[in-house]
Amino acid sequence: MATRDEFPDELPPYTASDSDGASAVSAVTDITNGLHSQSTTTEQHTHGSTGTSSQQAAQVDLTEIDGGLAMLLERSRQSLGSCKEAVVFLRSRAKVEEDYGRSLQKVAHQTLKMMDNGAKSATGMSTQQAAWQRLVEVHETLASNRMKFSITLTEMSEYLGNYVKAKESVRRKLRESEQRYQKAIEESHAMLEKARVKYENNCVEWERLLVKGGNSRNESLTAAPSSSGKGKNVGSAVSGIFGKHKGSTQESLERLGQEAGVKAKVANEAYKRLLQQTNVMRRDFYDVQLPKILASVMGLVEEVDQFLKFTLGKYAYTYESAVLADAVTLKPVDGTSVGMVEMVGDIDSKADLDAYLQMTAKSGGRIDRGNLPYREYRMSTQAQLYASPKPIFGVPLDEQLCRDGQSVPLILVKCAEAVESRGLQNEGIYRHSGQSSQVKRLRSEFDLDAEHVDLYNSPYVKDINNVTGVLKMYLRELPDGPIPDAQRIPMLKLFSAEDSYSVVDQDELKLAQKISGLADAIRNMGEPYRNTVAFLFAHLDKVQAFQEYNMMSSKNLGIVFGPNVLPPSNDPAAAAADSRTAGVMIKFILDNRRAIFDAV
């Protein structure tokens, strides 16, 4: 690529010698040679020939039109835009097929699982169960076909996207090549104009000195004495003095006139050479380089259009193949297997019922005629809860999870489910407080046995803020908090009180260090704490996803949950700074949750 030094802004100053203007002519020559050296590179930006005879005719017409290349570049931009639209379509189509395939696969797996559970208690596989199993297997095959189709569409979209990027680079280089030629011609025009102005100025100066010298000679001839008298008076003496002075002035004018003539001739030659160089450059651009660039752009347009046509044809063929594969799966044509209709037709309900009754009668028991056993009184569930409560408020996290056999506290799971089902669009969720009396009632229920708390039918949860209030109270009253001191301190050290909620760390190295430090700290937590933190931030991430409705961005969630997740210091002077740092850390984790927890 040409540098700025190859295109000087102005010519070096002229000198009154034979080399006057040589540097300017050399500068124009350098520009021309530099552009010729880049013509080969420009021709290599496209593949194939320049096109058919109709294409060449179009190029000839475009070379005669002002802005013809711009029109052709705009056409290439439109072609690349169509390719981009196809990339978006294929990517979206692949996502639709993937979702459909996964959903169908999930239904098939769930049905097979239910069938397996039912087969454990059955006395054998009935014709209905056999038909069900084959039907589910057909659906698994359909799901597999759709997943393969989705993968093919994804590969097509990625390939087309990479192709568009490559051709956009080619288009940009062609446009830049034309711009370099135009800039070189403009700079050559500017140097030519300077040479013309200097040539005219020197001619004007030469003309002025010639006229002045001629007038001076005429005046000296007119002032010569009319008679040659021997006597000299004072007037004749004075005339002699001025006569000598006029003679020296005349010689000076003639010498200056000669120098001005030389300068004018040198400037004229420099002007002619620059004019010739500029015209050569213009002819080279308009007769040679511009047609080459037009041919390259025309080839680019045709190649992009043909490739898009090929891609759409491949999509149509692949789609047809996928649909045909589904049809063959539903109704095989090879005769070695049966279709879904035949599978259902093989069900013999009467035979299934007879087999069931016979095998059940054989395994049936006899009536017990013995004495009735003693039956111990069983207290109600509520009474059992009061008799053997399972408190969670103020109990260390690892201790209560080990006792209850849970990986995540049930209060966190149930409150998160309640919020996600009917509170994600509530403005100020987690920021507003519920009614104190109802929050305390919910706390009492959870402190008896969290497993038996029903947040969907409880009279205290009509206001979702009561649920969020009891969850924040639970996190706040954990003895060590959800993050142990051993990990809390190094996590907080990654941030400072000067960090702002609104400033995003643009330094990729610092960003990576913070993500790595947080991931290491979470990884080093005990399993109960690690599972709890992961579940909590996954829930908060879902909350901030609806910030358009609930106004709870990651910043607002950080302000609310900072003091709850990371209790501030007991020192009042440091408490405010600790709360702010904790809030900034919570916001950072939410903004980078996937990167952090994927590295754990």
C-alpha positions in Angstrom: 0.0 0.0 0.0 1.3 3.5 -0.9 2.4 5.6 2.0 1.9 9.3 2.6 5.5 10.0 1.6 4.8 8.8 -2.0 2.3 11.6 -2.5 3.9 14.9 -1.4 1.7 17.8 -0.5 3.7 20.4 -2.5 6.7 20.7 -4.8 10.1 21.7 -3.6 11.2 25.3 -4.3 12.4 26.1 -7.9 16.0 27.3 -8.6 17.1 29.4 -11.5 19.0 26.6 -13.2 18.4 23.8 -15.7 17.1 21.5 -12.9 14.3 23.9 -12.1 11.0 21.9 -11.7 12.9 18.5 -12.0 12.0 17.6 -8.4 8.3 18.3 -9.1 8.3 16.2 -12.3 10.1 13.5 -10.4 7.4 13.6 -7.7 4.7 13.0 -10.4 6.8 10.2 -11.9 7.1 8.6 -8.5 3.3 8.7 -8.0 2.7 7.2 -11.4 5.2 4.4 -10.9 3.8 3.7 -7.4 0.2 3.4 -8.8 1.4 1.1 -11.6 3.1 -1.2 -9.1 -0.2 -1.6 -7.3 -2.3 -2.4 -10.4 -1.1 -6.1 -10.3 -2.3 -6.4 -6.6 -5.7 -4.9 -7.5 -6.2 -7.4 -10.4 -5.5 -10.3 -7.9 -8.4 -9.3 -5.6 -11.0 -11.2 -7.8 -10.9 -14.6 -9.4 -11.8 -15.7 -12.9 -12.1 -13.8 -16.1 -13.5 -10.3 -16.6 -16.7 -11.6 -17.9 -18.7 -12.1 -21.1 -18.9 -9.6 -24.0 -22.1 -8.1 -22.5 -20.2 -7.5 -19.3 -17.3 -5.8 -21.2 -19.9 -3.6 -23.0 -21.3 -2.6 -19.7 -17.8 -1.7 -18.4 -17.1 0.5 -21.5 -20.3 2.4 -20.8 -19.4 2.8 -17.1 -16.0 4.3 -17.9 -17.8 7.1 -19.8 -20.2 7.8 -16.9 -19.2 10.1 -14.0 -19.7 8.0 -10.9 -19.9 4.7 -12.8 -17.5 2.9 -10.4 -19.5 4.2 -7.4 -22.7 2.8 -8.9 -21.0 -0.6 -9.4 -19.5 -0.5 -5.9 -23.0 0.2 -4.6 -24.3 -2.8 -6.5 -21.6 -5.0 -4.9 -22.6 -3.7 -1.5 -26.2 -4.7 -2.2 -25.1 -8.2 -3.3 -23.1 -8.6 -0.1 -26.1 -7.3 1.9 -28.2 -10.0 0.4 -25.6 -12.6 1.5 -25.7 -11.2 5.0 -29.5 -11.5 5.0 -29.1 -15.1 4.0 -26.7 -15.7 6.8 -29.2 -14.3 9.3 -32.0 -16.5 7.8 -29.9 -19.7 7.8 -28.7 -19.0 11.4 -32.3 -18.4 12.6 -33.6 -21.4 10.6 -30.9 -23.6 12.2 -32.0 -22.4 15.7 -35.6 -23.2 14.9 -34.7 -26.7 13.8 -32.4 -27.3 16.8 -35.1 -26.2 19.2 -37.7 -28.4 17.5 -35.3 -31.4 17.5 -34.3 -31.0 21.1 -38.0 -30.6 22.2 -39.0 -33.7 20.2 -36.0 -35.6 21.7 -36.9 -34.5 25.2 -40.5 -35.7 24.8 -39.3 -39.1 23.4 -36.9 -39.6 26.4 -39.6 -38.6 28.9 -42.0 -41.1 27.4 -39.4 -43.9 27.4 -38.6 -43.1 31.0 -42.3 -43.4 31.9 -42.6 -46.6 30.0 -39.6 -48.0 31.8 -41.1 -47.1 35.2 -44.4 -48.7 34.2 -42.7 -51.9 33.0 -41.1 -52.5 36.4 -44.5 -53.1 38.0 -46.1 -54.9 35.0 -46.1 -58.6 34.4 -44.8 -58.4 30.8 -44.8 -56.1 27.7 -48.2 -55.8 26.1 -48.8 -55.2 22.5 -49.7 -51.6 23.4 -46.4 -51.1 25.2 -44.5 -52.5 22.2 -46.3 -50.2 19.8 -45.6 -47.3 22.1 -41.9 -48.1 22.2 -41.7 -48.3 18.4 -43.6 -45.0 18.1 -41.2 -43.3 20.4 -38.2 -44.7 18.5 -39.7 -43.2 15.3 -39.8 -39.8 17.1 -36.2 -40.2 18.2 -35.3 -40.7 14.6 -37.2 -37.6 13.5 -35.5 -35.6 16.2 -32.1 -36.9 15.1 -32.9 -35.9 11.5 -33.8 -32.4 12.6 -30.6 -32.0 14.6 -28.6 -33.1 11.6 -30.4 -30.6 9.4 -29.8 -27.9 12.0 -26.0 -28.7 12.0 -25.9 -28.5 8.2 -27.7 -25.1 8.2 -25.3 -23.8 10.9 -22.3 -24.8 8.8 -23.8 -23.2 5.7 -24.4 -19.9 7.6 -20.9 -19.9 9.0 -19.3 -20.6 5.6 -21.4 -17.9 3.9 -20.6 -15.5 6.7 -16.8 -16.0 6.3 -17.2 -15.7 2.5 -19.0 -12.3 2.9 -16.2 -11.1 5.2 -13.6 -12.0 2.6 -15.4 -10.4 -0.3 -16.1 -7.2 1.7 -12.3 -7.0 2.2 -11.9 -7.4 -1.6 -14.5 -4.7 -2.2 -12.8 -2.3 0.2 -9.4 -2.8 -1.4 -10.8 -2.1 -4.9 -12.5 1.1 -3.6 -9.3 2.2 -1.8 -7.3 1.5 -5.1 -9.6 3.8 -7.0 -9.3 6.4 -4.3 -5.5 6.3 -4.4 -5.5 6.9 -8.2 -7.9 9.9 -7.8 -5.8 11.3 -5.0 -2.7 11.0 -7.1 -4.3 12.8 -10.0 -5.6 15.6 -7.7 -2.1 16.1 -6.2 -0.6 16.1 -9.7 -3.2 18.8 -10.7 -2.2 20.9 -7.7 1.5 20.7 -8.6 0.7 21.5 -12.2 -1.2 24.6 -11.1 1.7 25.7 -8.9 4.1 25.3 -11.9 1.7 27.2 -14.2 1.4 30.1 -11.7 5.2 30.3 -11.3 5.6 30.2 -15.1 3.1 33.1 -15.5 4.7 35.1 -12.7 8.2 34.8 -14.3 6.8 35.8 -17.7 5.1 38.8 -16.2 8.4 39.8 -14.4 10.4 39.3 -17.7 7.8 41.4 -19.6 8.0 44.1 -17.1 11.8 44.3 -17.2 11.8 44.3 -21.0 9.4 47.2 -21.2 11.2 49.1 -18.5 14.6 48.6 -20.2 13.2 49.7 -23.6 11.7 52.8 -22.1 15.0 53.6 -20.4 17.0 53.3 -23.7 14.5 55.7 -25.5 14.8 58.2 -22.7 18.6 58.2 -22.9 18.5 58.8 -26.7 16.1 61.6 -26.4 18.2 63.3 -23.7 21.5 63.3 -25.8 23.0 67.0 -26.5 21.9 68.6 -29.8 25.2 70.4 -30.4 28.8 69.7 -29.6 30.0 73.1 -28.3 33.4 73.3 -26.7 32.2 75.4 -23.8 30.6 73.7 -20.9 28.3 75.4 -18.4 26.8 74.2 -15.1 23.8 72.6 -16.9 26.0 70.5 -19.2 28.0 69.4 -16.2 25.0 68.2 -14.3 23.7 66.4 -17.5 27.0 64.6 -17.7 26.7 63.3 -14.1 23.1 62.0 -14.6 24.1 60.6 -18.0 26.7 58.4 -16.4 24.2 57.2 -13.8 21.6 56.4 -16.5 24.1 54.3 -18.3 24.7 52.1 -15.2 20.9 51.8 -14.6 20.4 50.7 -18.2 23.0 47.9 -17.9 21.4 46.7 -14.6 18.0 46.5 -16.3 19.3 44.6 -19.2 21.1 42.1 -16.9 17.9 41.7 -14.8 15.9 41.2 -18.0 18.2 38.4 -19.2 17.9 36.7 -15.8 14.2 37.0 -15.8 14.1 35.5 -19.3 16.1 32.5 -18.2 13.8 31.9 -15.3 10.7 32.2 -17.5 12.1 29.6 -19.9 13.1 27.2 -17.1 9.6 27.6 -15.6 8.0 27.1 -19.0 9.9 23.8 -19.5 9.0 22.6 -16.0 5.3 23.5 -16.6 5.3 21.6 -19.9 6.9 18.5 -18.3 4.4 18.5 -15.5 1.5 19.0 -17.9 2.8 16.0 -19.9 3.2 13.9 -16.8 -0.3 14.8 -15.5 -1.9 14.0 -18.9 -0.1 10.6 -19.0 -1.3 9.9 -15.5 -4.9 10.8 -16.4 -4.9 8.7 -19.6 -3.4 5.8 -17.7 -6.1 6.0 -15.1 -9.1 6.5 -17.4 -7.9 4.2 -20.2 -6.2 1.4 -18.3 -6.6 1.4 -14.5 -10.3 2.4 -14.3 -11.4 -0.3 -16.7 -9.4 -2.9 -14.7 -11.0 -1.8 -11.5 -14.4 -1.8 -13.1 -13.8 -5.3 -14.4 -12.7 -6.5 -11.0 -15.8 -5.1 -9.3 -18.0 -6.5 -12.0 -16.4 -9.9 -11.5 -16.9 -9.5 -7.7 -20.6 -8.8 -8.2 -21.2 -11.8 -10.4 -19.2 -14.1 -8.2 -21.1 -13.0 -5.0 -24.5 -13.3 -6.8 -23.6 -16.8 -8.1 -22.3 -17.9 -4.7 -25.5 -16.7 -3.1 -27.5 -18.6 -5.7 -25.5 -21.7 -5.1 -26.0 -21.4 -1.3 -29.8 -21.0 -1.6 -29.9 -24.0 -4.0 -27.9 -26.0 -1.5 -30.4 -25.0 1.3 -33.4 -26.0 -0.9 -31.8 -29.4 -1.7 -30.9 -30.0 2.0 -34.4 -29.0 3.2 -36.0 -31.3 0.6 -33.7 -34.1 1.7 -34.6 -33.5 5.4 -38.4 -33.6 4.6 -38.0 -36.7 2.5 -36.0 -38.4 5.3 -38.9 -37.6 7.7 -41.4 -39.1 5.3 -39.4 -42.3 4.8 -39.1 -42.6 8.6 -42.9 -42.3 9.0 -43.7 -44.5 6.1 -40.7 -46.8 5.0 -40.7 -47.7 1.3 -38.2 -50.6 1.5 -40.7 -53.1 2.9 -38.4 -54.2 5.7 -40.2 -52.2 8.4 -43.7 -50.8 9.0 -45.0 -47.3 9.3 -46.7 -45.6 12.3 -50.2 -46.5 11.1 -49.2 -50.2 11.0 -47.6 -50.0 14.4 -50.8 -48.7 15.9 -52.8 -51.4 14.0 -50.7 -54.1 15.8 -52.2 -53.3 19.2 -54.5 -56.1 20.5 -56.3 -54.6 23.5 -58.3 -57.7 24.3 -55.3 -60.0 24.4 -53.5 -57.5 26.6 -56.4 -57.4 29.1 -56.6 -61.2 29.2 -52.9 -61.6 29.8 -53.0 -59.1 32.6 -56.0 -60.7 34.4 -54.4 -64.2 34.2 -51.1 -63.1 35.6 -52.6 -60.9 38.2 -54.9 -63.7 39.5 -51.9 -66.1 39.8 -50.0 -63.5 41.9 -53.0 -62.4 44.0 -52.9 -62.9 47.8 -55.4 -64.4 50.2 -57.7 -62.8 52.8 -56.1 -62.4 56.2 -58.4 -63.7 58.9 -56.1 -63.2 61.8 -56.3 -60.7 64.7 -56.0 -57.0 63.9 -52.6 -55.6 64.8 -52.0 -52.7 67.2 -51.8 -49.3 65.3 -49.8 -46.6 66.8 -51.2 -43.1 66.7 -49.5 -40.8 64.2 -49.4 -37.2 64.8 -50.2 -34.7 62.1 -47.5 -33.2 60.0 -47.8 -29.8 61.6 -47.5 -31.4 65.0 -44.5 -33.3 63.9 -42.9 -30.1 62.6 -43.4 -28.4 66.0 -42.1 -31.5 67.7 -38.9 -31.7 65.5 -38.3 -28.4 63.9 -35.5 -27.9 61.3 -34.4 -24.3 61.8 -32.4 -22.6 59.0 -32.2 -19.0 60.0 -28.9 -18.3 61.8 -27.7 -21.9 61.1 -24.4 -22.2 59.1 -25.0 -23.1 55.5 -23.0 -26.3 55.4 -24.5 -27.5 58.6 -28.2 -27.2 57.5 -27.5 -28.6 54.0 -25.8 -31.6 55.5 -28.7 -32.1 57.9 -31.4 -31.8 55.3 -29.5 -33.7 52.6 -29.8 -30.8 50.1 -27.3 -29.3 47.7 -28.9 -25.8 47.8 -31.1 -24.4 50.6 -34.8 -25.1 50.0 -35.7 -21.5 50.9 -33.5 -20.2 48.1 -34.9 -22.7 45.6 -38.6 -22.0 46.5 -38.3 -18.3 46.7 -36.4 -18.1 43.4 -39.1 -20.3 41.7 -41.9 -18.1 43.1 -40.1 -14.9 41.9 -39.4 -16.4 38.5 -43.0 -17.6 38.0 -44.8 -14.4 38.9 -42.5 -11.6 40.0 -39.9 -11.0 37.2 -41.9 -8.1 35.7 -42.7 -6.5 39.1 -41.1 -3.1 39.2 -38.5 -2.8 42.0 -38.5 -6.6 42.8 -36.0 -7.2 45.6 -35.8 -3.5 46.2 -39.2 -3.1 47.8 -39.9 -4.5 51.2 -42.9 -6.7 52.1 -45.1 -6.4 55.2 -43.1 -7.0 58.3 -45.7 -9.2 60.0 -46.2 -11.4 57.0 -42.4 -11.7 56.4 -42.0 -12.9 60.0 -44.8 -15.4 59.5 -43.0 -16.8 56.4 -39.8 -16.9 58.4 -41.5 -19.0 61.1 -42.8 -21.5 58.6 -39.4 -21.9 56.9 -37.7 -22.2 60.3 -40.0 -25.2 61.2 -39.4 -27.2 58.0 -38.6 -25.5 54.7 -39.7 -28.6 52.8 -43.4 -28.2 53.7 -43.7 -24.5 52.9 -46.0 -23.9 49.9 -45.3 -20.5 48.4 -48.1 -20.9 45.9 -51.0 -21.4 48.3 -49.8 -19.6 51.4 -51.9 -16.6 52.4 -48.7 -14.6 53.1 -47.3 -14.6 49.6 -50.0 -12.7 47.7 -47.5 -9.9 47.8 -44.3 -11.2 46.1 -42.3 -8.7 48.1 -42.9 -10.8 51.2 -41.1 -13.7 49.5 -38.1 -11.5 48.5 -38.0 -10.0 52.0 -37.8 -13.4 53.7 -35.0 -14.5 51.3 -33.0 -11.4 51.9 -33.4 -11.9 55.7 -32.2 -15.5 55.4 -29.1 -14.5 53.5 -28.4 -11.6 55.9 -28.7 -13.9 59.0 -26.4 -16.7 57.7 -23.5 -16.7 60.2 -20.8 -16.7 57.6 -23.0 -15.5 54.8 -23.3 -17.5 51.5 -19.6 -16.7 50.8 -17.1 -17.9 53.5 -14.4 -15.5 54.8 -11.7 -17.5 53.2 -13.0 -16.6 49.8 -14.8 -13.4 50.6 -11.6 -11.5 51.4 -9.6 -12.4 48.2 -12.8 -11.7 46.1 -13.2 -8.2 47.6 -9.5 -7.5 47.1 -10.1 -7.7 43.3 -12.1 -4.5 43.6 -11.7 -1.2 45.4 -13.9 1.5 46.9 -13.0 3.8 44.0 -14.6 1.4 41.4 -17.8 2.9 40.0 -21.0 1.1 39.3 -21.3 2.7 35.9 -17.7 2.3 34.6 -17.0 -0.9 32.7 -13.4 -2.2 32.8 -12.1 -1.7 29.3 -8.7 -3.2 30.0 -9.0 -6.8 28.7 -6.1 -7.9 31.0 -7.7 -6.5 34.1 -11.1 -7.9 33.1 -9.6 -11.4 32.6 -7.7 -11.2 35.9 -10.9 -10.3 37.8 -12.8 -13.1 36.1 -10.0 -15.6 36.8 -9.7 -14.5 40.5 -13.4 -14.8 41.1 -13.6 -18.2 39.4 -10.6 -19.4 41.5 -12.3 -18.2 44.7 -15.6 -19.9 43.9 -13.8 -23.1 42.9 -12.1 -23.1 46.3 -15.4 -22.9 48.2 -16.9 -25.9 49.8 -19.5 -27.7 47.7 -22.5 -26.3 49.7 -21.3 -22.7 49.3 -20.3 -23.2 45.7 -23.7 -24.7 44.7 -25.6 -22.0 46.6 -23.6 -19.1 45.1 -24.0 -20.6 41.6 -27.8 -21.0 42.1 -28.2 -17.5 43.6 -26.4 -15.7 40.7 -28.2 -17.7 38.1 -31.5 -16.6 39.6 -30.4 -12.9 39.8 -29.2 -13.1 36.2 -32.8 -14.1 35.2 -34.1 -11.1 37.2 -31.9 -8.6 35.5 -32.9 -10.1 32.1 -36.3 -8.5 32.7 -34.9 -5.1 33.8 -36.9 -3.4 31.1 -40.0 -4.2 33.2 -38.7 -4.6 36.8 -36.0 -1.8 36.6 -33.5 -4.1 38.4 -30.3 -3.9 36.4 -27.1 -5.6 37.6 -26.2 -2.3 39.3 -29.4 -2.1 41.3 -29.2 -5.8 42.2 -25.6 -5.2 43.4 -26.7 -2.4 45.6 -29.5 -4.5 47.1 -27.7 -7.8 47.5 -24.2 -6.4 48.4 -24.9 -6.1 52.1 -26.8 -9.4 52.2 -24.3 -11.6 50.3 -21.2 -9.8 51.7 -22.0 -8.4 55.2 -20.2 -5.1 55.9 -17.5 -4.7 58.5 -18.4 -4.0 62.1 -16.5 -0.8 61.9 -19.0 1.9 61.1 -16.4 4.0 59.3 -15.6 1.1 56.9 -19.1 -0.2 56.6 -20.2 2.2 53.8 -17.1 1.5 51.7 -17.5 -2.3 52.2 -21.1 -2.2 51.1 -20.2 -0.2 48.0 -17.3 -2.6 47.1 -19.6 -5.5 47.7 -22.2 -4.0 45.4 -19.7 -3.4 42.6 -18.5 -7.0 42.9 -22.1 -8.3 42.7 -22.7 -6.2 39.6 -19.4 -7.5 38.0 -20.3 -11.1 38.7 -23.8 -10.6 37.1 -22.3 -8.9 34.1 -19.8 -11.7 33.6 -21.6 -14.7 35.1 -21.2 -17.1 32.3 -17.5 -16.5 31.9 -16.9 -16.8 35.6 -18.9 -19.9 36.3 -17.8 -21.6 33.1 -14.2 -21.3 34.4 -15.1 -22.7 37.9 
